[in-house]
Amino acid sequence: MTSQTPTSFDQARFNMIEQQIRPWEVLDPQVLALLARMRREDFVPAAHKALAFVDMELPLGQPAVDGETMLAPRVEARLLQDLAIQPTDKVLEIGAGSGFMAALLASLAQRVVSLEINEALARTARENLQKAGFTNAEVRVTDAAANNFAACATEAPWNVILLSGSVAEVPPALLSLLAPGGRLAAIVGNEPVMRATIVTRTGEASFVTAQPWDSLAPRLRNFPEPSRFQF
């Protein structure tokens, strides 16, 4: 596959928005404008740069490791829209990957902390964010799920928590870290059925949950996997 010129990248970015993202009901003007200017190709591994705008997950390592991928562009866009990021929001992301989702979040929020279990990926994400000029996004190497999500609690409460991967269920320990009015987004369930899940904290111990669309995503590592056995 031949390399693409900046002009063809721009055309591919336009096509991605019009053919993948708008049809997935991502219509927020602010989100669409952000996707139009964000250079996704700069966050894609060199071996896959020509696929930066294709409707698929992209492996981040060589060799590819299960779960270490960039989510498909339409999934990233829909999650971003559903979280309704505000300029004053403090955001926690679990699963930094290449840093692209953190870049999108940091473009809209006050501050982003992104946790990544893989040290090599964290280093790449950090470098990608620095090259793109982000000073309000920090990548930390840690197992987010360890010790009942202790690493996630250090700067709580969070206005937004995004799980950039799938989980069997939303851990209550993470919901407790949301500020009043805070939102958590994750892709929840088991193959072949997973659903985007948006949880909003409406009170001290009250939450509202919506599951507006279906999707599949690789598992985040070390999250609780409740028994699926039923009598």
Phi and psi in degrees as GROMACS dihedral restraints (atoms count N, CA, C in turn):
[ dihedral_restraints ]
;  ai    aj    ak    al  type     phi  dphi    fc
    3     4     5     6     1   -77.1    20    10
    4     5     6     7     1   152.9    20    10
    6     7     8     9     1   -72.1    20    10
    7     8     9    10     1   154.9    20    10
    9    10    11    12     1  -101.1    20    10
   10    11    12    13     1   145.2    20    10
   12    13    14    15     1   -81.1    20    10
   13    14    15    16     1   163.3    20    10
   15    16    17    18     1   -53.3    20    10
   16    17    18    19     1   -36.8    20    10
   18    19    20    21     1   -63.6    20    10
   19    20    21    22     1   -43.1    20    10
   21    22    23    24     1   -71.0    20    10
   22    23    24    25     1   -31.0    20    10
   24    25    26    27     1   -61.5    20    10
   25    26    27    28     1   -43.8    20    10
   27    28    29    30     1   -62.0    20    10
   28    29    30    31     1   -41.0    20    10
   30    31    32    33     1   -66.6    20    10
   31    32    33    34     1   -40.9    20    10
   33    34    35    36     1   -64.8    20    10
   34    35    36    37     1   -37.3    20    10
   36    37    38    39     1   -64.5    20    10
   37    38    39    40     1   -43.9    20    10
   39    40    41    42     1   -61.0    20    10
   40    41    42    43     1   -45.1    20    10
   42    43    44    45     1   -63.5    20    10
   43    44    45    46     1   -38.9    20    10
   45    46    47    48     1   -58.2    20    10
   46    47    48    49     1   -46.7    20    10
   48    49    50    51     1   -65.6    20    10
   49    50    51    52     1   -45.4    20    10
   51    52    53    54     1   -76.6    20    10
   52    53    54    55     1   -33.1    20    10
   54    55    56    57     1  -100.7    20    10
   55    56    57    58     1   -24.1    20    10
   57    58    59    60     1  -110.7    20    10
   58    59    60    61     1   -47.8    20    10
   60    61    62    63     1   -85.2    20    10
   61    62    63    64     1   -48.8    20    10
   63    64    65    66     1   -59.3    20    10
   64    65    66    67     1   -44.2    20    10
   66    67    68    69     1   -62.3    20    10
   67    68    69    70     1   -17.0    20    10
   69    70    71    72     1   -93.5    20    10
   70    71    72    73     1    23.3    20    10
   72    73    74    75     1    64.3    20    10
   73    74    75    76     1    28.3    20    10
   75    76    77    78     1   -94.0    20    10
   76    77    78    79     1   102.7    20    10
   78    79    80    81     1  -126.0    20    10
   79    80    81    82     1     1.6    20    10
   81    82    83    84     1   -63.7    20    10
   82    83    84    85     1   119.9    20    10
   84    85    86    87     1   -58.3    20    10
   85    86    87    88     1   -37.0    20    10
   87    88    89    90     1   -66.6    20    10
   88    89    90    91     1   -41.7    20    10
   90    91    92    93     1   -67.0    20    10
   91    92    93    94     1   -43.6    20    10
   93    94    95    96     1   -64.2    20    10
   94    95    96    97     1   -40.4    20    10
   96    97    98    99     1   -65.0    20    10
   97    98    99   100     1   -38.7    20    10
   99   100   101   102     1   -64.1    20    10
  100   101   102   103     1   -45.7    20    10
  102   103   104   105     1   -64.7    20    10
  103   104   105   106     1   -29.9    20    10
  105   106   107   108     1   -71.5    20    10
  106   107   108   109     1   -26.2    20    10
  108   109   110   111     1  -105.4    20    10
  109   110   111   112     1   -17.2    20    10
  111   112   113   114     1   -77.5    20    10
  112   113   114   115     1   130.1    20    10
  114   115   116   117     1   -86.4    20    10
  115   116   117   118     1    82.5    20    10
  117   118   119   120     1   -57.2    20    10
  118   119   120   121     1   -33.7    20    10
  120   121   122   123     1   -60.8    20    10
  121   122   123   124     1   -24.5    20    10
  123   124   125   126     1   -77.1    20    10
  124   125   126   127     1   -11.4    20    10
  126   127   128   129     1  -107.4    20    10
  127   128   129   130     1     2.5    20    10
  129   130   131   132     1   -97.9    20    10
  130   131   132   133     1   138.0    20    10
  132   133   134   135     1   -53.6    20    10
  133   134   135   136     1   145.2    20    10
  135   136   137   138     1   -54.0    20    10
  136   137   138   139     1   -36.2    20    10
  138   139   140   141     1   -65.9    20    10
  139   140   141   142     1   -20.0    20    10
  141   142   143   144     1  -118.8    20    10
  142   143   144   145     1    14.3    20    10
  144   145   146   147     1   -58.5    20    10
  145   146   147   148     1   -34.4    20    10
  147   148   149   150     1   -69.0    20    10
  148   149   150   151     1   -13.8    20    10
  150   151   152   153     1  -103.3    20    10
  151   152   153   154     1    13.4    20    10
  153   154   155   156     1   -57.3    20    10
  154   155   156   157     1   -27.7    20    10
  156   157   158   159     1  -116.3    20    10
  157   158   159   160     1    15.8    20    10
  159   160   161   162     1   -82.4    20    10
  160   161   162   163     1   148.9    20    10
  162   163   164   165     1   -78.0    20    10
  163   164   165   166     1    74.8    20    10
  165   166   167   168     1  -163.2    20    10
  166   167   168   169     1   161.9    20    10
  168   169   170   171     1   -78.4    20    10
  169   170   171   172     1   146.0    20    10
  171   172   173   174     1  -117.7    20    10
  172   173   174   175     1   129.0    20    10
  174   175   176   177     1   -66.0    20    10
  175   176   177   178     1   143.2    20    10
  177   178   179   180     1  -101.6    20    10
  178   179   180   181     1   -14.0    20    10
  180   181   182   183     1  -120.5    20    10
  181   182   183   184     1   163.8    20    10
  183   184   185   186     1  -126.7    20    10
  184   185   186   187     1   110.9    20    10
  186   187   188   189     1   -74.2    20    10
  187   188   189   190     1   163.5    20    10
  189   190   191   192     1   -63.9    20    10
  190   191   192   193     1   136.4    20    10
  192   193   194   195     1  -113.2    20    10
  193   194   195   196     1   134.6    20    10
  195   196   197   198     1   -54.4    20    10
  196   197   198   199     1   127.5    20    10
  198   199   200   201     1    93.2    20    10
  199   200   201   202     1   -16.8    20    10
  201   202   203   204     1   -95.7    20    10
  202   203   204   205     1    82.9    20    10
  204   205   206   207     1  -140.0    20    10
  205   206   207   208     1   161.5    20    10
  207   208   209   210     1   -85.7    20    10
  208   209   210   211     1   134.6    20    10
  210   211   212   213     1   -65.8    20    10
  211   212   213   214     1   157.2    20    10
  213   214   215   216     1   -60.4    20    10
  214   215   216   217     1   145.8    20    10
  216   217   218   219     1   -54.8    20    10
  217   218   219   220     1   -39.5    20    10
  219   220   221   222     1   -67.5    20    10
  220   221   222   223     1   -32.0    20    10
  222   223   224   225     1   -71.1    20    10
  223   224   225   226     1   -43.6    20    10
  225   226   227   228     1   -58.3    20    10
  226   227   228   229     1   -45.3    20    10
  228   229   230   231     1   -65.4    20    10
  229   230   231   232     1   -42.0    20    10
  231   232   233   234     1   -69.3    20    10
  232   233   234   235     1   -40.6    20    10
  234   235   236   237     1   -60.4    20    10
  235   236   237   238     1   -44.0    20    10
  237   238   239   240     1   -61.3    20    10
  238   239   240   241     1   -44.5    20    10
  240   241   242   243     1   -64.0    20    10
  241   242   243   244     1   -44.2    20    10
  243   244   245   246     1   -68.0    20    10
  244   245   246   247     1   -24.2    20    10
  246   247   248   249     1   -80.4    20    10
  247   248   249   250     1   -16.2    20    10
  249   250   251   252     1    47.5    20    10
  250   251   252   253     1    60.3    20    10
  252   253   254   255     1   -64.0    20    10
  253   254   255   256     1   135.1    20    10
  255   256   257   258     1  -108.4    20    10
  256   257   258   259     1   154.3    20    10
  258   259   260   261     1   -60.9    20    10
  259   260   261   262     1   -21.0    20    10
  261   262   263   264     1   -96.0    20    10
  262   263   264   265     1     1.9    20    10
  264   265   266   267     1   -73.1    20    10
  265   266   267   268     1   140.2    20    10
  267   268   269   270     1  -104.7    20    10
  268   269   270   271     1   122.0    20    10
  270   271   272   273     1  -116.6    20    10
  271   272   273   274     1   136.9    20    10
  273   274   275   276     1  -112.0    20    10
  274   275   276   277     1   126.3    20    10
  276   277   278   279     1  -114.1    20    10
  277   278   279   280     1   137.7    20    10
  279   280   281   282     1  -113.0    20    10
  280   281   282   283     1   116.1    20    10
  282   283   284   285     1   102.6    20    10
  283   284   285   286     1    75.4    20    10
  285   286   287   288     1   -68.3    20    10
  286   287   288   289     1   -34.9    20    10
  288   289   290   291     1    59.0    20    10
  289   290   291   292     1  -124.2    20    10
  291   292   293   294     1   -87.1    20    10
  292   293   294   295     1    -7.2    20    10
  294   295   296   297     1    94.5    20    10
  295   296   297   298     1    -1.6    20    10
  297   298   299   300     1   -67.8    20    10
  298   299   300   301     1   -44.6    20    10
  300   301   302   303     1   -64.6    20    10
  301   302   303   304     1   -37.8    20    10
  303   304   305   306     1   -61.5    20    10
  304   305   306   307     1   -36.4    20    10
  306   307   308   309     1   -64.9    20    10
  307   308   309   310     1   -43.0    20    10
  309   310   311   312     1   -62.3    20    10
  310   311   312   313     1   -46.0    20    10
  312   313   314   315     1   -62.3    20    10
  313   314   315   316     1   -44.5    20    10
  315   316   317   318     1   -67.5    20    10
  316   317   318   319     1   -23.5    20    10
  318   319   320   321     1   -69.1    20    10
  319   320   321   322     1   -23.1    20    10
  321   322   323   324     1  -111.3    20    10
  322   323   324   325     1   -25.5    20    10
  324   325   326   327     1  -101.3    20    10
  325   326   327   328     1   172.2    20    10
  327   328   329   330     1   -74.9    20    10
  328   329   330   331     1   -42.2    20    10
  330   331   332   333     1  -154.8    20    10
  331   332   333   334     1   145.5    20    10
  333   334   335   336     1  -131.0    20    10
  334   335   336   337     1   131.9    20    10
  336   337   338   339     1  -115.6    20    10
  337   338   339   340     1   121.8    20    10
  339   340   341   342     1  -116.5    20    10
  340   341   342   343     1   125.7    20    10
  342   343   344   345     1  -101.7    20    10
  343   344   345   346     1   135.1    20    10
  345   346   347   348     1  -137.4    20    10
  346   347   348   349     1   128.2    20    10
  348   349   350   351     1   -77.9    20    10
  349   350   351   352     1   -27.1    20    10
  351   352   353   354     1   -92.1    20    10
  352   353   354   355     1   117.7    20    10
  354   355   356   357     1   -63.0    20    10
  355   356   357   358     1   -39.6    20    10
  357   358   359   360     1   -65.3    20    10
  358   359   360   361     1   -42.3    20    10
  360   361   362   363     1   -64.8    20    10
  361   362   363   364     1   -41.0    20    10
  363   364   365   366     1   -60.4    20    10
  364   365   366   367     1   -41.3    20    10
  366   367   368   369     1   -63.9    20    10
  367   368   369   370     1   -43.0    20    10
  369   370   371   372     1   -64.4    20    10
  370   371   372   373     1   -44.3    20    10
  372   373   374   375     1   -59.6    20    10
  373   374   375   376     1   -43.8    20    10
  375   376   377   378     1   -61.0    20    10
  376   377   378   379     1   -44.8    20    10
  378   379   380   381     1   -64.6    20    10
  379   380   381   382     1   -41.9    20    10
  381   382   383   384     1   -62.2    20    10
  382   383   384   385     1   -41.8    20    10
  384   385   386   387     1   -67.6    20    10
  385   386   387   388     1   -39.7    20    10
  387   388   389   390     1   -64.9    20    10
  388   389   390   391     1   -43.8    20    10
  390   391   392   393     1   -62.3    20    10
  391   392   393   394     1   -33.1    20    10
  393   394   395   396     1   -82.3    20    10
  394   395   396   397     1    -4.1    20    10
  396   397   398   399     1    89.7    20    10
  397   398   399   400     1    16.1    20    10
  399   400   401   402     1   -85.1    20    10
  400   401   402   403     1   126.3    20    10
  402   403   404   405     1  -112.0    20    10
  403   404   405   406     1    -4.4    20    10
  405   406   407   408     1  -110.4    20    10
  406   407   408   409     1    19.4    20    10
  408   409   410   411     1  -127.9    20    10
  409   410   411   412     1   126.2    20    10
  411   412   413   414     1  -120.4    20    10
  412   413   414   415     1   134.5    20    10
  414   415   416   417     1  -110.0    20    10
  415   416   417   418     1   126.7    20    10
  417   418   419   420     1  -119.4    20    10
  418   419   420   421     1   139.8    20    10
  420   421   422   423     1   -87.6    20    10
  421   422   423   424     1   115.3    20    10
  423   424   425   426     1  -168.3    20    10
  424   425   426   427     1   157.3    20    10
  426   427   428   429     1   -88.1    20    10
  427   428   429   430     1   102.1    20    10
  429   430   431   432     1   -59.4    20    10
  430   431   432   433     1   -31.6    20    10
  432   433   434   435     1   -83.9    20    10
  433   434   435   436     1    -9.5    20    10
  435   436   437   438     1   -66.3    20    10
  436   437   438   439     1   146.5    20    10
  438   439   440   441     1    51.3    20    10
  439   440   441   442     1    47.2    20    10
  441   442   443   444     1    56.3    20    10
  442   443   444   445     1    43.1    20    10
  444   445   446   447     1    66.0    20    10
  445   446   447   448     1    37.7    20    10
  447   448   449   450     1   -61.0    20    10
  448   449   450   451     1   -39.1    20    10
  450   451   452   453     1   -65.0    20    10
  451   452   453   454     1   -23.7    20    10
  453   454   455   456     1   -81.2    20    10
  454   455   456   457     1   -17.6    20    10
  456   457   458   459     1   -89.7    20    10
  457   458   459   460     1   -10.5    20    10
  459   460   461   462     1   -62.3    20    10
  460   461   462   463     1   -31.2    20    10
  462   463   464   465     1  -120.7    20    10
  463   464   465   466     1    17.8    20    10
  465   466   467   468     1   -65.9    20    10
  466   467   468   469     1   156.3    20    10
  468   469   470   471     1   -82.9    20    10
  469   470   471   472     1   156.5    20    10
  471   472   473   474     1  -107.4    20    10
  472   473   474   475     1   143.7    20    10
  474   475   476   477     1   -77.8    20    10
  475   476   477   478     1   -31.0    20    10
  477   478   479   480     1  -141.0    20    10
  478   479   480   481     1   136.1    20    10
  480   481   482   483     1  -126.6    20    10
  481   482   483   484     1   125.7    20    10
  483   484   485   486     1  -119.4    20    10
  484   485   486   487     1   126.5    20    10
  486   487   488   489     1   -97.5    20    10
  487   488   489   490     1   109.5    20    10
  489   490   491   492     1   -87.8    20    10
  490   491   492   493     1    62.8    20    10
  492   493   494   495     1   168.1    20    10
  493   494   495   496     1  -178.3    20    10
  495   496   497   498     1  -101.2    20    10
  496   497   498   499     1   156.9    20    10
  498   499   500   501     1  -139.0    20    10
  499   500   501   502     1   157.9    20    10
  501   502   503   504     1   -71.3    20    10
  502   503   504   505     1   -34.5    20    10
  504   505   506   507     1  -155.9    20    10
  505   506   507   508     1   160.8    20    10
  507   508   509   510     1   -79.4    20    10
  508   509   510   511     1   120.3    20    10
  510   511   512   513     1   -67.9    20    10
  511   512   513   514     1   127.9    20    10
  513   514   515   516     1   -56.5    20    10
  514   515   516   517     1   -30.3    20    10
  516   517   518   519     1   -61.4    20    10
  517   518   519   520     1   -31.5    20    10
  519   520   521   522     1   -77.3    20    10
  520   521   522   523     1   -38.8    20    10
  522   523   524   525     1   -60.5    20    10
  523   524   525   526     1   -33.3    20    10
  525   526   527   528     1   -68.7    20    10
  526   527   528   529     1   -13.8    20    10
  528   529   530   531     1   -92.6    20    10
  529   530   531   532     1    -0.8    20    10
  531   532   533   534     1   -79.4    20    10
  532   533   534   535     1   139.7    20    10
  534   535   536   537     1   -72.9    20    10
  535   536   537   538     1   162.0    20    10
  537   538   539   540     1   -54.3    20    10
  538   539   540   541     1   129.7    20    10
  540   541   542   543     1    82.6    20    10
  541   542   543   544     1    -2.0    20    10
  543   544   545   546     1   -70.8    20    10
  544   545   546   547     1   154.5    20    10
  546   547   548   549     1  -124.2    20    10
  547   548   549   550     1   139.6    20    10
  549   550   551   552     1  -119.7    20    10
  550   551   552   553     1   136.7    20    10
  552   553   554   555     1  -125.2    20    10
  553   554   555   556     1   136.4    20    10
  555   556   557   558     1  -154.6    20    10
  556   557   558   559     1   161.3    20    10
  558   559   560   561     1  -102.6    20    10
  559   560   561   562     1   117.8    20    10
  561   562   563   564     1  -120.4    20    10
  562   563   564   565     1   137.9    20    10
  564   565   566   567     1   132.7    20    10
  565   566   567   568     1  -166.3    20    10
  567   568   569   570     1  -129.8    20    10
  568   569   570   571     1   146.3    20    10
  570   571   572   573     1   -58.8    20    10
  571   572   573   574     1   140.9    20    10
  573   574   575   576     1   -93.4    20    10
  574   575   576   577     1     8.1    20    10
  576   577   578   579     1  -120.7    20    10
  577   578   579   580     1   114.2    20    10
  579   580   581   582     1  -130.9    20    10
  580   581   582   583     1   150.4    20    10
  582   583   584   585     1  -132.2    20    10
  583   584   585   586     1   137.5    20    10
  585   586   587   588     1   -62.6    20    10
  586   587   588   589     1   129.9    20    10
  588   589   590   591     1  -125.2    20    10
  589   590   591   592     1   120.7    20    10
  591   592   593   594     1  -114.5    20    10
  592   593   594   595     1   117.5    20    10
  594   595   596   597     1  -112.9    20    10
  595   596   597   598     1   126.9    20    10
  597   598   599   600     1  -113.5    20    10
  598   599   600   601     1   130.1    20    10
  600   601   602   603     1   -81.8    20    10
  601   602   603   604     1   118.7    20    10
  603   604   605   606     1  -106.7    20    10
  604   605   606   607     1    -9.6    20    10
  606   607   608   609     1  -167.1    20    10
  607   608   609   610     1  -175.5    20    10
  609   610   611   612     1   -54.7    20    10
  610   611   612   613     1   -43.7    20    10
  612   613   614   615     1  -131.5    20    10
  613   614   615   616     1    24.9    20    10
  615   616   617   618     1  -122.5    20    10
  616   617   618   619     1   139.6    20    10
  618   619   620   621     1  -140.1    20    10
  619   620   621   622     1   148.1    20    10
  621   622   623   624     1  -115.9    20    10
  622   623   624   625     1   130.7    20    10
  624   625   626   627     1  -116.0    20    10
  625   626   627   628     1   134.2    20    10
  627   628   629   630     1  -126.0    20    10
  628   629   630   631     1   145.7    20    10
  630   631   632   633     1  -129.5    20    10
  631   632   633   634     1    79.2    20    10
  633   634   635   636     1   -79.4    20    10
  634   635   636   637     1   -15.3    20    10
  636   637   638   639     1  -158.9    20    10
  637   638   639   640     1   159.9    20    10
  639   640   641   642     1   -99.7    20    10
  640   641   642   643     1   147.4    20    10
  642   643   644   645     1  -166.2    20    10
  643   644   645   646     1   166.8    20    10
  645   646   647   648     1  -118.3    20    10
  646   647   648   649     1   149.1    20    10
  648   649   650   651     1  -153.7    20    10
  649   650   651   652     1   153.2    20    10
  651   652   653   654     1   -63.2    20    10
  652   653   654   655     1   154.1    20    10
  654   655   656   657     1   -71.3    20    10
  655   656   657   658     1   140.4    20    10
  657   658   659   660     1   -75.9    20    10
  658   659   660   661     1   141.6    20    10
  660   661   662   663     1   -76.8    20    10
  661   662   663   664     1   141.3    20    10
  663   664   665   666     1    71.6    20    10
  664   665   666   667     1     9.7    20    10
  666   667   668   669     1   -74.4    20    10
  667   668   669   670     1   152.1    20    10
  669   670   671   672     1   -58.1    20    10
  670   671   672   673     1   137.7    20    10
  672   673   674   675     1  -119.1    20    10
  673   674   675   676     1    94.4    20    10
  675   676   677   678     1   -63.1    20    10
  676   677   678   679     1   152.4    20    10
  678   679   680   681     1   -60.9    20    10
  679   680   681   682     1   135.1    20    10
  681   682   683   684     1   -96.8    20    10
  682   683   684   685     1     2.1    20    10
  684   685   686   687     1   -73.1    20    10
  685   686   687   688     1   132.8    20    10
  687   688   689   690     1  -133.4    20    10
  688   689   690   691     1   140.9    20    10
